[in-house]
Structure formats: structure tokens, C-alpha cells
């Protein structure tokens, strides 16, 4: 019963008990009618039932792993479903259930609560907090950042999670892979062997060409004096005859003729 109900209840008690209320009988009647009206209002108010339906928001993270590249920035998605204004609430981000990544409370970020690993590297989207967006932006990602991230709203006793996978450094949209020393050495030796074989084959071909050229040149040089002699004999028959007389063939012919002459003398 409210304040006015208590007041009029006391007044009615005084009237029934004959207590002192007012000297005028008309005044008593007027106040009694006012009390009766108030009594009806209070009775009606007590019988009124108001039902309110409240839907509790739930924190939802990322259902799929989030991929990032070393030295780049990444956004870990997390929001409230249905949307709920968390501007005045506390929001925590935790790494692998032990390290504090980011804390938002008293309508501002709290860098003193952060682990040193994440100092000056995290932020929330403050303009989206009233829509229930509590996603975390992580800058300058390193390979040690890979793991499980949890977003938590203590007032709602609800949390979500996102798994971060960090890939090696990319260059022109291609992942740079470290070369295998074993493969590199074997490749170098193969290239060296191929080059050596090719060099030997080229040298052999050059040698064969030189030998063939030398042989042809020598043959031409040996044939040139005889051709020159025959040409000279055609031009000067006397010199040719003299050369023939002094040749070994002429000596043999002369010896044969002397032998035949001796046989005729003996007969």
C-alpha cells in the first residue's frame, strides 16, 4: 500500500474509533468520500498485473578460424545477438584463457590491465558498441599471436571465441618458403655436372672440326706442287722432258735397254 493509502487508512481508523479528525460534520463527509475514491483506486492498482518479456543477449564469436599474415593487421569478430548496447558494460578479451588482451570498462579502454605482449596493439570499435559489436582489432601480427581468443561480457555472463591462425610472410600474394639446403646443393651439383658435360662435348666438336680442316688443308698443299708441275710441263715441254730424263723411271728404262743390248752381243 502506498503513502496515500496508509494516510487514508489511519484517517478511517480515527473516524471509526471516534478519534479527533475535524469539528465539522460536512468536512468529515467530504474527506470520507475522498477516502472511498482513493480506496477504490488502490484496490484497482493492486489487482493490475504487468508482464514484461526480457530477451537476454548472447555473445557470439567466429565459427570459422580467422587467418592472418605476419606483420599485418587482423580483426577478430565478436558481437551480441540480438544486438545490445554495451557502451556502459565491461568487455574483456582473453588469449588462451590466461593472458589479458584488452579490457573495456567505465566507458573507456583500460590499458593498465593488458598483458605487455599486446600493449599498443589492440582496439575496439567504439562507434559500434551501441550495436553490440565488440570485435577486436589486432595490429602487427606475429606468429606467437596464433591461438584461441575469448570475448567476455561479465554482466551478461556470456562469452564467445575466435581462433587465430598466422601464416608466414607473403610477397606479392605468394608465401615465401625457406629453401632446403639439401635440395639447393643437389641442384647446384646437377647444374655443374651438366655444364661440365656440355663443355666437354663442345671442345670435342671444336677439335674434330680443327682436325678435319687441317687434313683438308694438308691434302690441298700436297696436291698443289704436282698440279703446278703438270701445268708447267704443258706450257714448256722441253723442261718436262728434261725432268723426265732425270727421273728414276728414265734410269730404269736405260738399264733395261743396256741389258737387252748385252744379250744380243752374246748371241
C-alpha positions as CSV (number, residue, x, y, z in Angstrom):
1,X,0.0,0.0,0.0
2,X,1.4,3.4,-0.9
3,X,1.9,6.5,1.1
4,X,-1.6,7.9,0.4
5,X,-3.2,4.6,1.2
6,X,-1.6,4.5,4.6
7,X,-2.7,8.1,5.3
8,X,-6.3,7.4,4.5
9,X,-6.3,4.1,6.4
10,X,-5.2,5.9,9.5
11,X,-7.9,8.6,9.0
12,X,-10.6,5.9,8.6
13,X,-9.4,4.2,11.8
14,X,-9.7,7.5,13.6
15,X,-13.3,8.0,12.2
16,X,-14.5,4.6,13.3
17,X,-12.8,4.8,16.7
18,X,-14.3,8.3,17.2
19,X,-10.9,9.8,17.2
20,X,-10.3,13.5,16.6
21,X,-10.3,14.5,13.0
22,X,-12.4,17.6,12.3
23,X,-15.0,19.6,14.1
24,X,-17.2,20.0,11.1
25,X,-19.5,17.1,10.1
26,X,-19.5,18.2,6.5
27,X,-15.8,18.2,6.4
28,X,-15.8,14.6,7.7
29,X,-18.2,13.5,4.9
30,X,-16.2,15.2,2.3
31,X,-13.0,13.6,3.4
32,X,-14.8,10.3,3.7
33,X,-15.8,10.5,0.1
34,X,-12.3,11.3,-0.9
35,X,-11.0,8.3,1.1
36,X,-13.5,6.0,-0.6
37,X,-12.4,7.1,-4.0
38,X,-8.8,6.6,-3.1
39,X,-9.6,3.2,-1.7
40,X,-11.1,2.1,-5.0
41,X,-8.1,3.4,-6.9
42,X,-5.7,1.5,-4.6
43,X,-7.7,-1.7,-4.9
44,X,-7.7,-1.4,-8.7
45,X,-3.9,-0.8,-8.7
46,X,-3.3,-3.8,-6.6
47,X,-5.2,-6.1,-9.0
48,X,-3.3,-4.8,-12.0
49,X,-0.6,-7.3,-13.3
50,X,2.1,-6.1,-15.7
51,X,4.0,-8.8,-17.6
52,X,7.4,-7.9,-19.2
53,X,9.2,-10.1,-21.6
54,X,13.0,-9.7,-21.5
55,X,15.3,-11.4,-24.1
56,X,18.9,-11.9,-22.9
57,X,21.6,-11.2,-25.5
58,X,24.3,-13.8,-26.1
59,X,27.9,-13.1,-27.1
60,X,28.8,-14.8,-30.4
61,X,32.3,-15.2,-31.7
62,X,33.6,-16.5,-35.0
63,X,32.5,-20.0,-36.1
64,X,35.4,-20.3,-38.6
65,X,39.1,-19.8,-37.9
66,X,40.5,-16.4,-38.7
67,X,43.7,-16.3,-40.8
68,X,46.3,-13.6,-40.7
69,X,49.7,-12.9,-42.1
70,X,52.8,-11.9,-40.1
71,X,53.2,-8.1,-39.8
72,X,49.7,-7.4,-41.0
73,X,46.5,-6.4,-39.0
74,X,43.6,-8.6,-38.3
75,X,40.0,-8.3,-36.9
76,X,38.7,-10.9,-34.5
77,X,34.9,-10.8,-34.9
78,X,32.6,-10.9,-31.9
79,X,29.1,-9.4,-31.3
80,X,25.9,-9.7,-29.2
81,X,22.9,-11.5,-30.6
82,X,20.3,-9.9,-30.6
83,X,22.1,-6.6,-30.7
84,X,22.6,-5.0,-27.3
85,X,24.2,-1.7,-26.2
86,X,27.4,-2.5,-24.2
87,X,28.7,1.1,-24.0
88,X,28.2,1.1,-20.2
89,X,29.3,-2.5,-19.7
90,X,32.6,-4.2,-19.3
91,X,34.2,-6.2,-22.1
92,X,37.2,-8.5,-21.8
93,X,39.3,-10.2,-24.4
94,X,41.5,-13.1,-23.2
95,X,44.2,-15.0,-25.0
96,X,44.4,-18.8,-24.4
97,X,42.4,-18.4,-21.2
98,X,45.3,-16.7,-19.4
99,X,46.6,-13.5,-20.9
100,X,44.6,-10.3,-20.9
101,X,44.4,-8.9,-24.4
102,X,42.1,-6.0,-24.0
103,X,39.8,-4.5,-21.3
104,X,37.0,-2.0,-21.8
105,X,35.2,-0.6,-18.7
106,X,33.8,2.6,-17.4
107,X,33.2,3.6,-21.0
108,X,36.9,3.6,-21.9
109,X,39.8,1.3,-22.6
110,X,41.9,0.1,-19.7
111,X,45.5,-0.4,-21.0
112,X,46.8,-1.0,-17.4
113,X,45.1,-4.4,-17.4
114,X,46.7,-5.5,-20.6
115,X,49.5,-8.0,-20.9
116,X,52.7,-6.4,-22.2
117,X,52.6,-8.7,-25.2
118,X,49.5,-6.8,-26.5
119,X,50.4,-3.2,-25.4
120,X,49.5,-0.6,-28.1
121,X,48.3,-3.3,-30.5
122,X,44.6,-3.7,-29.7
123,X,41.5,-1.6,-30.0
124,X,37.7,-1.9,-30.1
125,X,35.3,-0.2,-32.5
126,X,33.8,2.3,-30.0
127,X,31.3,3.6,-32.6
128,X,29.8,0.2,-32.9
129,X,29.5,-0.7,-29.2
130,X,25.9,0.6,-29.0
131,X,25.1,-2.0,-31.7
132,X,26.6,-4.9,-29.7
133,X,29.8,-5.0,-31.9
134,X,32.7,-5.9,-29.6
135,X,35.1,-7.1,-32.3
136,X,38.9,-6.7,-31.6
137,X,41.4,-5.3,-33.9
138,X,45.0,-6.7,-33.5
139,X,47.8,-4.9,-35.3
140,X,51.3,-6.1,-36.3
141,X,50.5,-9.8,-36.0
142,X,53.3,-12.2,-35.1
143,X,53.5,-16.0,-35.2
144,X,53.2,-16.1,-31.4
145,X,49.7,-14.4,-31.6
146,X,48.3,-17.6,-33.0
147,X,45.8,-19.3,-30.6
148,X,42.4,-19.0,-29.0
149,X,40.8,-15.6,-28.2
150,X,37.8,-15.2,-25.9
151,X,35.5,-12.2,-25.7
152,X,33.5,-12.0,-22.5
153,X,30.8,-9.6,-21.1
154,X,30.7,-10.3,-17.3
155,X,27.3,-8.5,-16.8
156,X,25.6,-10.9,-19.3
157,X,27.7,-13.9,-18.1
158,X,28.2,-14.8,-21.8
159,X,31.3,-15.3,-23.9
160,X,32.4,-16.1,-27.5
161,X,35.6,-17.2,-29.0
162,X,37.7,-16.9,-32.2
163,X,40.7,-19.0,-33.3
164,X,43.6,-17.1,-35.0
165,X,45.9,-18.8,-37.5
166,X,49.0,-16.9,-38.5
167,X,50.6,-17.7,-41.9
168,X,54.3,-16.8,-42.9
169,X,55.2,-13.6,-44.6
170,X,53.7,-13.1,-48.1
171,X,55.3,-11.3,-51.0
172,X,53.1,-10.4,-54.0
173,X,50.3,-12.7,-52.7
174,X,52.7,-15.7,-52.6
175,X,54.1,-17.3,-49.5
176,X,57.9,-17.1,-49.3
177,X,59.2,-20.5,-48.3
178,X,62.7,-21.0,-46.9
179,X,64.9,-23.0,-49.3
180,X,66.0,-26.5,-48.4
181,X,69.8,-26.6,-48.2
182,X,69.9,-30.3,-49.3
183,X,67.8,-29.6,-52.4
184,X,69.8,-26.5,-53.2
185,X,73.2,-28.3,-53.0
186,X,71.9,-31.2,-55.1
187,X,70.6,-28.8,-57.7
188,X,73.9,-26.9,-57.9
189,X,75.8,-30.1,-58.3
190,X,73.5,-31.3,-61.1
191,X,73.9,-27.9,-62.9
192,X,77.7,-28.1,-62.5
193,X,77.7,-31.7,-64.0
194,X,75.5,-30.7,-66.9
195,X,77.7,-27.7,-67.6
196,X,80.9,-29.7,-67.5
197,X,79.5,-32.4,-69.9
198,X,78.3,-29.7,-72.3
199,X,81.7,-28.0,-72.2
200,X,83.5,-31.3,-73.0
201,X,81.2,-32.0,-75.9
202,X,81.7,-28.6,-77.3
203,X,85.5,-28.9,-77.0
204,X,85.4,-32.3,-78.8
205,X,83.4,-30.9,-81.6
206,X,85.8,-28.0,-82.0
207,X,88.7,-30.4,-82.0
208,X,87.1,-32.6,-84.7
209,X,86.4,-29.5,-86.9
210,X,90.0,-28.4,-86.5
211,X,91.4,-31.8,-87.4
212,X,89.2,-32.0,-90.5
213,X,90.2,-28.5,-91.6
214,X,93.9,-29.4,-91.1
215,X,93.6,-32.6,-93.0
216,X,91.9,-30.9,-95.9
217,X,94.5,-28.1,-95.9
218,X,97.4,-30.5,-95.9
219,X,95.9,-32.5,-98.7
220,X,95.4,-29.4,-100.8
221,X,99.0,-28.4,-100.1
222,X,100.4,-31.8,-101.2
223,X,98.3,-31.8,-104.4
224,X,99.3,-28.3,-105.4
225,X,103.0,-29.0,-106.4
226,X,102.0,-31.9,-108.7
227,X,99.4,-29.8,-110.4
228,X,101.7,-26.9,-110.8
229,X,104.4,-29.3,-112.3
230,X,101.9,-30.8,-114.8
231,X,100.7,-27.3,-115.7
232,X,104.3,-26.2,-116.2
233,X,105.2,-29.2,-118.4
234,X,102.2,-28.5,-120.6
235,X,103.4,-25.0,-121.0
236,X,107.2,-25.9,-121.5
237,X,107.6,-29.5,-123.0
238,X,111.4,-29.3,-123.0
239,X,111.6,-28.8,-119.3
240,X,109.2,-31.6,-118.9
241,X,111.4,-33.9,-120.9
242,X,114.5,-32.9,-119.0
243,X,112.7,-33.6,-115.8
244,X,111.6,-37.0,-117.2
245,X,115.2,-37.8,-118.2
246,X,116.4,-37.2,-114.7
247,X,113.6,-39.2,-113.2
248,X,114.0,-42.7,-111.8
249,X,111.7,-44.1,-114.5
250,X,114.1,-43.0,-117.2
251,X,117.0,-44.7,-115.4
252,X,115.1,-48.0,-115.3
253,X,114.3,-47.8,-119.0
254,X,118.0,-47.2,-119.8
255,X,119.1,-50.1,-117.7
256,X,116.7,-52.4,-119.4
257,X,117.9,-51.3,-122.8
258,X,121.6,-52.0,-121.8
259,X,120.6,-55.4,-120.6
260,X,118.9,-56.3,-123.9
261,X,122.0,-55.0,-125.9
262,X,124.3,-57.3,-123.9
263,X,122.1,-60.3,-124.7
264,X,122.3,-59.6,-128.4
265,X,126.1,-59.4,-128.2
266,X,126.4,-62.7,-126.6
267,X,124.4,-64.4,-129.3
